[in-house]
Amino acid sequence: MTAVLFTCAGQRVDIVSAFGRAGATTVAADLDPLAPALYHADHKALVPHVDDPGYVDALAALVAEHDVRLVVPLTDLDQEIVSREREALEPALVLAPAPEVCRTMGDKYLAHAFFEEHGIDSPRTWLPAEIPDDVRFPLLVKVREGFGSRHIYRADDPGQLEFHLRSTPVESMVQELCLGEEFSIDVFCDTEGRCLNAIPRSMIQSKGGESIKGESLRDPELIEHGARVAETIGIVGPANVQCFREPDGSLPVTDVNPRFGGAFPLPLAAGSRYPELALALARGERPEPSLGEFRAGVVMTRFFSDLCLVEDGNGELVPFAEELPHPIAAEPGQG
């Protein structure tokens, strides 16, 4: 069985569990001892903060201990780090694009400049000191480096724009608000940058920048668009391409996250087999592209779950599975 190390595992129980079902031995690493994904992996490990000088050494030790063959960063926090230090993590394959790709896509203004330079439609975007007089409101004041829709503000007129630029605590850019329908395209590329599949989905509802309701779509234009964007950027492994279909028919890209998206369960249910493709790459195989091979019409609606832990006899936290002998609170209507 191929051992897979997940860094910054956090709450990504869905991804860790999917790789386990695909036949991997899963190793989850995180700074937080209460990170839920730790307790859904075959092995768990606490590691230093991503900025700690010993972070990569801690990951390398896990690679050696568990004979890890694939390293999958699950957030933006350490993706560039593990990409840059991939030699230190050998013989494991790091499932991430080159460091400069991680850096460019992580800075939304640099990403916009890249899109324009390479012929990929992108909403008109400016640095705060470069906003022209003919801008079309509404505008968005957006953090250049961030995630989860934090520090994004809508401005409907010049007064609101001035207020948000003055009050935002982070380095920001200004972008025209797209007027069409928003889509996400979950792609997966091999180590040569070939797009193996691209699965579009609707954005029925999002919360905190993460899709919580959506549907897989059989849309040839979006499939081709996602594949072209991924291959132009140089994606290796998974990525999420966010775009709009504007009234003029253009497909401006607003964001590309070179990792598994928050709505990972939807393309998985639609038949992406992305964990199996990742494991094949780790074995040195070269899967052929299968663009458009997935099930359309799969609807995802997400919900909260939970995990309760108790200390075992050695002071370690372990999942608590024993049924409670009686209710710990009164039933509704019983006072």
QUILINNOR-V6960 format. One record per residue. RES is the residue in one small letter. SS is DSSP state (helix for helix, strand for strand, loop for the rest). PSI is psi in whole degrees, 0 to 359 (999 if undefined). Layout:
RES|SS|PSI + RES|SS|PSI
This chain:
m|loop|139 + t|loop|126 + a|strand|134 + v|strand|129 + l|strand|123 + f|strand|120 + t|strand|151 + c|loop|52 + a|loop|322 + g|loop|236 + q|loop|9 + r|loop|57 + v|helix|324 + d|helix|317 + i|helix|313 + v|helix|315 + s|helix|323 + a|helix|320 + f|helix|323 + g|helix|317 + r|helix|334 + a|loop|358 + g|loop|7 + a|loop|153 + t|strand|119 + t|strand|133 + v|strand|116 + a|strand|133 + a|strand|140 + d|strand|160 + l|loop|326 + d|loop|120 + p|loop|348 + l|loop|12 + a|loop|119 + p|helix|324 + a|helix|335 + l|helix|325 + y|helix|6 + h|helix|9 + a|loop|162 + d|loop|326 + h|strand|145 + k|strand|154 + a|strand|140 + l|strand|133 + v|loop|163 + p|loop|174 + h|loop|151 + v|loop|335 + d|loop|354 + d|loop|138 + p|loop|337 + g|loop|6 + y|helix|308 + v|helix|322 + d|helix|322 + a|helix|320 + l|helix|319 + a|helix|324 + a|helix|323 + l|helix|322 + v|helix|314 + a|helix|318 + e|helix|320 + h|helix|8 + d|loop|49 + v|strand|136 + r|strand|353 + l|strand|130 + v|strand|124 + v|strand|104 + p|strand|133 + l|loop|353 + t|loop|174 + d|loop|347 + l|loop|322 + d|loop|9 + q|helix|312 + e|helix|325 + i|helix|308 + v|helix|330 + s|helix|316 + r|helix|328 + e|loop|27 + r|helix|329 + e|helix|324 + a|helix|342 + l|helix|6 + e|loop|149 + p|loop|9 + a|loop|145 + l|strand|128 + v|strand|118 + l|loop|74 + a|loop|152 + p|loop|180 + a|loop|154 + p|helix|321 + e|helix|331 + v|helix|314 + c|helix|317 + r|helix|315 + t|helix|314 + m|helix|336 + g|helix|339 + d|loop|108 + k|helix|332 + y|helix|318 + l|helix|323 + a|helix|316 + h|helix|315 + a|helix|320 + f|helix|314 + f|helix|313 + e|helix|317 + e|helix|330 + h|loop|18 + g|loop|25 + i|loop|124 + d|loop|139 + s|loop|144 + p|loop|148 + r|loop|132 + t|strand|141 + w|strand|156 + l|strand|155 + p|helix|327 + a|helix|358 + e|helix|15 + i|loop|124 + p|loop|170 + d|loop|340 + d|loop|26 + v|loop|150 + r|loop|115 + f|loop|152 + p|loop|156 + l|strand|161 + l|strand|131 + v|strand|114 + k|strand|137 + v|strand|141 + r|loop|322 + e|loop|109 + g|loop|181 + f|loop|168 + g|loop|23 + s|loop|23 + r|loop|144 + h|loop|47 + i|strand|125 + y|strand|138 + r|strand|135 + a|strand|120 + d|loop|353 + d|loop|169 + p|helix|326 + g|helix|316 + q|helix|322 + l|helix|314 + e|helix|320 + f|helix|312 + h|helix|321 + l|helix|327 + r|helix|327 + s|helix|342 + t|loop|137 + p|loop|3 + v|loop|160 + e|loop|126 + s|strand|171 + m|strand|171 + v|strand|132 + q|strand|140 + e|strand|140 + l|loop|127 + c|loop|147 + l|loop|349 + g|loop|198 + e|strand|140 + e|strand|142 + f|strand|158 + s|strand|145 + i|strand|114 + d|strand|115 + v|strand|163 + f|strand|128 + c|strand|155 + d|loop|185 + t|loop|347 + e|loop|0 + g|loop|8 + r|loop|133 + c|strand|120 + l|strand|329 + n|strand|157 + a|strand|120 + i|strand|106 + p|strand|153 + r|strand|150 + s|strand|160 + m|loop|77 + i|loop|317 + q|strand|139 + s|strand|154 + k|strand|125 + g|loop|32 + g|loop|3 + e|strand|133 + s|strand|130 + i|strand|347 + k|strand|134 + g|strand|171 + e|strand|135 + s|strand|139 + l|strand|137 + r|loop|87 + d|loop|97 + p|helix|324 + e|helix|317 + l|helix|323 + i|helix|311 + e|helix|320 + h|helix|313 + g|helix|318 + a|helix|317 + r|helix|317 + v|helix|314 + a|helix|316 + e|helix|327 + t|helix|320 + i|helix|323 + g|loop|38 + i|loop|140 + v|loop|123 + g|strand|216 + p|strand|158 + a|strand|159 + n|strand|118 + v|strand|121 + q|strand|129 + c|strand|171 + f|strand|151 + r|strand|106 + e|loop|163 + p|loop|331 + d|loop|3 + g|loop|354 + s|loop|162 + l|loop|69 + p|loop|135 + v|strand|129 + t|strand|337 + d|strand|143 + v|strand|119 + n|strand|111 + p|loop|63 + r|loop|177 + f|loop|135 + g|loop|166 + g|loop|334 + a|loop|31 + f|helix|322 + p|helix|333 + l|helix|304 + p|helix|330 + l|helix|312 + a|helix|332 + a|loop|358 + g|loop|26 + s|loop|324 + r|loop|32 + y|helix|321 + p|helix|318 + e|helix|321 + l|helix|319 + a|helix|318 + l|helix|325 + a|helix|318 + l|helix|321 + a|helix|332 + r|loop|2 + g|loop|13 + e|loop|167 + r|loop|81 + p|loop|148 + e|loop|148 + p|loop|146 + s|loop|52 + l|loop|131 + g|loop|358 + e|loop|89 + f|loop|172 + r|loop|121 + a|loop|160 + g|loop|11 + v|loop|123 + v|strand|131 + m|strand|135 + t|strand|120 + r|loop|159 + f|loop|164 + f|loop|145 + s|loop|185 + d|loop|165 + l|loop|123 + c|loop|139 + l|strand|150 + v|strand|160 + e|strand|138 + d|loop|190 + g|loop|346 + n|loop|12 + g|loop|8 + e|loop|145 + l|strand|133 + v|strand|155 + p|strand|139 + f|loop|113 + a|loop|349 + e|loop|136 + e|loop|140 + l|loop|139 + p|loop|336 + h|loop|161 + p|loop|143 + i|loop|357 + a|loop|157 + a|loop|145 + e|loop|154 + p|loop|133 + g|loop|356 + q|loop|3 + g|loop|999
